[in-house]
C-alpha cells in the first residue's frame, strides 16, 4: 500500500496571489502534467533550474 503526503498549501502574498514552489509541483524532480479545461500541459524543470511549460 502506498501512502502519499498531502500537497503543500501555497503561500499567499498581500494581494492574495498563491505562490507555489515548482519543486513541490514536480514530485520526480523533472516533469509534471498539469490539466486545464481538458488540455494537458507538461511542466519541466531543466538542469539549469529553468521552467518550461509545453502543451
Number of C-alpha atoms within 10 A of each C-alpha: 2 3 5 5 5 6 8 10 11 12 11 11 9 6 6 8 10 11 11 13 11 14 14 13 17 15 10 9 14 14 18 18 15 14 11 7 5 6 9 12 14 13 19 20 17 12 9 6 8 8 14 11 13 11 10
